Amino acid sequence: MLADNGSPKSADKLAEMTGLEPKLMSRWMKHLYTAGFVSETGPDEYAPNGISTALATRIAGGMTKNCYDFMNHVHARFPEYMKNTGYKNPTDKDASPFKYGMGTDLHYWEWISQPGMEEKLDDFKAHMEFKTLGKKWFQSVDVPQIFDHPTDPSATLMIDIGGSFGHDIIDFHKAFPDMPGKLVLQELPATINTLPSDFPSQDIEAQAYDFFTPQPIKNAKVYYLHMILHDWPDESCRKILSSIIPAMKKGHSKILLNEIVIPDTNASWFSTSVDMLMLLCHSAQERTESDWRKLLGSVGLQISKIWDCEGNPEKIIEVELV
Ligand SMILES: C[S@@+](CC[C@H](N)C(=O)[O-])C[C@H]1O[C@@H](n2cnc3c(N)ncnc32)[C@H](O)[C@@H]1O
């Protein structure tokens, strides 16, 4: 649809360009118009609108495919899953709606990291980039205060644990190129092994690491986890946090959780939509402030501050050893 500067095209023309049978294209385009995805410019003639133009980009298109493509199998079988599990709140990562719907024994991350899933992993990567297109967390908090005005270039400034393909830590480095200290991206080997050769390895170290194993980098200033714990039920979150705690230096190290905090009333559609996605993919959840305090307290951590991030649903939760 975007060819020739998005000029209006007949359904027949679109059929010719894509190989669809013209009658099918005509029926389809009428429906896409009623659903708000395209503009109708005449009888059986259409042009892209803002939505179709955005969906044609790698980032918005990949995000949409990641949420709906194979996940439609999970949505379709969810009522059956609920019936079989007695309509209980799913909290078992080994018996998630995803596993049931996809008919797989693999957890979401194992499934999407398999050989042959490169395109789906790329859609996931696009989804992660999409959700950080707006204002970044470090643009709406007092960064020097959080990092306690660092001065030692040989110390580890921040580790982005489960940082996907590095988009957050790369952007942080661009925003604070002169802040002293090392930056590290930690991720599963399937992701680290596919980092582009131009990954800024001189400035940011990339390390293959499973966050259920002991954190190898001790005394870092900040252990940053962006939308990690929301992928896991409480029991798994306790294991992830417990793998970091022995590496932390009391009075120095912090964990920064960049996570949704669901308010007690008037939650946003974004927060509850992501909550439903976490339920389906991982038997996991978004959390309220009291959920966070309870979870963190159960492993000997405490919240020192929650930064509102100018109303963004994703907050910065500053966490220290008790
Ligand atoms: C929801 S994504 C968040 C990615 C990134 N932090 C962001 O917010 O854009 C969760 C990430 O955790 C990574 N992950 C899952 N299991 C992991 C494990 N056991 N060890 C390390 N990373 C893991 C996934 O590969 C994925 O990139």
The ligand as a MOL file (V3000), in Angstrom:
LIG
                    3D

  0  0  0     0  0            999 V3000
M  V30 BEGIN CTAB
M  V30 COUNTS 27 29 0 0 0
M  V30 BEGIN ATOM
M  V30 1 C 10.4840 -8.7310 28.5580 0
M  V30 2 S 12.1040 -8.9260 27.9880 0 CHG=1
M  V30 3 C 12.8290 -7.4200 28.5400 0
M  V30 4 C 14.0050 -7.0190 27.7150 0
M  V30 5 C 14.6080 -5.6630 28.0830 0
M  V30 6 N 15.0410 -5.6170 29.4510 0
M  V30 7 C 13.6000 -4.5850 27.7890 0
M  V30 8 O 12.8820 -4.1630 28.6970 0
M  V30 9 O 13.4790 -4.1820 26.6280 0 CHG=-1
M  V30 10 C 12.8390 -10.1540 29.0020 0
M  V30 11 C 14.2630 -10.5330 28.5990 0
M  V30 12 O 14.7520 -11.5150 29.5230 0
M  V30 13 C 15.6180 -12.3840 28.8270 0
M  V30 14 N 15.7370 -13.6290 29.5880 0
M  V30 15 C 14.8000 -14.5810 29.7720 0
M  V30 16 N 15.2610 -15.5630 30.5520 0
M  V30 17 C 16.5340 -15.2130 30.8930 0
M  V30 18 C 17.5400 -15.8160 31.7240 0
M  V30 19 N 17.3020 -16.9830 32.3380 0
M  V30 20 N 18.7200 -15.1810 31.8590 0
M  V30 21 C 18.9530 -13.9860 31.2170 0
M  V30 22 N 18.0390 -13.3600 30.4320 0
M  V30 23 C 16.8440 -13.9710 30.2760 0
M  V30 24 C 14.9160 -12.5710 27.4860 0
M  V30 25 O 15.8150 -13.0220 26.4970 0
M  V30 26 C 14.3610 -11.1730 27.2290 0
M  V30 27 O 15.2100 -10.4080 26.4290 0
M  V30 END ATOM
M  V30 BEGIN BOND
M  V30 1 1 1 2
M  V30 2 1 2 3
M  V30 3 1 2 10
M  V30 4 1 3 4
M  V30 5 1 4 5
M  V30 6 1 5 6
M  V30 7 1 5 7
M  V30 8 2 7 8
M  V30 9 1 7 9
M  V30 10 1 10 11
M  V30 11 1 11 12
M  V30 12 1 11 26
M  V30 13 1 12 13
M  V30 14 1 13 14
M  V30 15 1 13 24
M  V30 16 1 14 15
M  V30 17 1 14 23
M  V30 18 2 15 16
M  V30 19 1 16 17
M  V30 20 1 17 18
M  V30 21 2 17 23
M  V30 22 1 18 19
M  V30 23 2 18 20
M  V30 24 1 20 21
M  V30 25 2 21 22
M  V30 26 1 22 23
M  V30 27 1 24 25
M  V30 28 1 24 26
M  V30 29 1 26 27
M  V30 END BOND
M  V30 END CTAB
M  END
